[in-house]
Amino acid sequence: MATWCDLDSAVELVESGHRVFVQGACATPTPLIEALVGRGESLFNVEITQLHTYGPMPYTDERWRGHFLLRALFVGENIREATNAGRASYTPIFLSDVPALFAPGGVLAIDVALIQVSPPDQHGYCSLGSSVDVTRAAVDSARYIIALVNPNVPRTHGDSFLHISRIDRAVQWDGPLYEVERRPLNAVQKKIGHNVACLIEDGATLQMGIGAIPDAVLQALSNHRDLGIHSEMFSDGVLDLVEKGVITGTRKAIDKGKIVSSFVVGSRRLLDFIDDNPQVAMRPMDYTNNTLIIRQFEHMVAVNSALQIDLTGQICAESIGTYLYSGVGGQMDFMRGAALSPRGRPIIALPATARSTPGYDYEKEVMLTPIDGQISRIVPVLAHGAAVTTSRAHVHYVVTEYGIAELHGRDLAERARRLIAIAAPQFREGLERAAHNLHLL
């Protein structure tokens, strides 16, 4: 049975040399993190592993070298500077593969899990709430579990339940979870959303993430019918379509009528929506991101994004050159799963341009010159050191505000022409010239 205690007593379970998992997304247990770092002087070689988290990450500070090392499975905004400065490390990994790493004897076997859960129900079961993802595997495998027990954590259905007897140290806590509010969409994002929506038919099952483009796609689907959700995550944009009766899940091959996800990120409205809602099933990532599951949905549509795409179709979604920006995530899990599903459509959607970085030699790096402070995201070659997140053989549809390029089964010349056609007009001449120099045209 759990020992109820204060924060400082709870983290005394962590010893030098331990590997510690930190739950992420809206449920990031910041008070436990701060208490753990408060013990930093007495700890050495404690390895932290986590996915996408919110809030401060004090164990990445220079002063804690030799005491803590963060091994990140995804590079979010709050650890980006530390990772690129060498104060944290990054592990490229498909999200579907992560749970197996945490098992006893696995590459990342967990000693201690720091989590945040709902209060126990009448049967003694707490809920992992908004973040089941790889947390399920971590708590199933960890030697010790330390939990904030917080009434603000939604009690979610699915694979989220954890009996209070499995928790070693429990801390009563009543504080808000992290929230992410939607931002207004601009004209470019709305156009991309419209173009993607043209590829989605009634009855489709959708995967998409957080941000402006997924929200724009969802806004453009208001006149569709019987859509379903099977995704590693979802955000507030889904709620509007549920309320309008557009998302019903009635045509899903499995989990019929259910919105299936492994974590959510969004507003308090979203957290309240998933609270005790039997329509929502929170599943671990070795289920949501399992290609064998994804391919069973007829007309599975996976919408993912990219930082750059070259003229042959190679996708970089992790880095800007050598600068680590995000992670592999679930892009390949869903791109391949959607490609294998009957009438499935894997889609990469991105704005055609981005702001240029002063002092960066784009002509040398990607064979294309910035114009009026803008760079093209469609480039002749990926920048030096850029990670290939999704291979060109896996890419089917690429969408920008200028149109749709279907690449599957096309040769390099056809790919180059189609991608140039959906690039920003001011860059098309330069892209054609580069394509000729590369013998693509």
Sequence and secondary structure as in RCSB ss.txt:
>XXXX:A:sequence
MATWCDLDSAVELVESGHRVFVQGACATPTPLIEALVGRGESLFNVEITQLHTYGPMPYTDERWRGHFLLRALFV
GENIREATNAGRASYTPIFLSDVPALFAPGGVLAIDVALIQVSPPDQHGYCSLGSSVDVTRAAVDSARYIIALVN
PNVPRTHGDSFLHISRIDRAVQWDGPLYEVERRPLNAVQKKIGHNVACLIEDGATLQMGIGAIPDAVLQALSNHR
DLGIHSEMFSDGVLDLVEKGVITGTRKAIDKGKIVSSFVVGSRRLLDFIDDNPQVAMRPMDYTNNTLIIRQFEHM
VAVNSALQIDLTGQICAESIGTYLYSGVGGQMDFMRGAALSPRGRPIIALPATARSTPGYDYEKEVMLTPIDGQI
SRIVPVLAHGAAVTTSRAHVHYVVTEYGIAELHGRDLAERARRLIAIAAPQFREGLERAAHNLHLL
>XXXX:A:secstr
  EE  HHHHGGG  TT EEEE  BTT  HHHHHHHHHTGGG  SEEEEESSB S  GGGSGGGTTTEEEEESS 
 GGGHHHHHTTSEEE    GGGHHHHHSTTSTT  SEEEEEE    TTSEEE TTB TTHHHHHHH SEEEEEE 
TTS   EES EEEGGG SEEEE              HHHHHHHHHHHTT  TT EEE  SSHHHHHHHHTTTT  
SBEEE SEE THHHHHHHTT B  TT SSSTT EEESEE S HHHHHHHTT TTEEE  HHHHT HHHHTTSTTE
EEEE  SEEETT  EE SEETTEE S  TTHHHHHHHHHHSTT EEEEE  SEEE  TT  HHHHHS   BTTEE
ESEESS  TT   SB GGG  EEEETTEEEE TT  HHHHHHHHHHTS HHHHHHHHHHHHHTT  
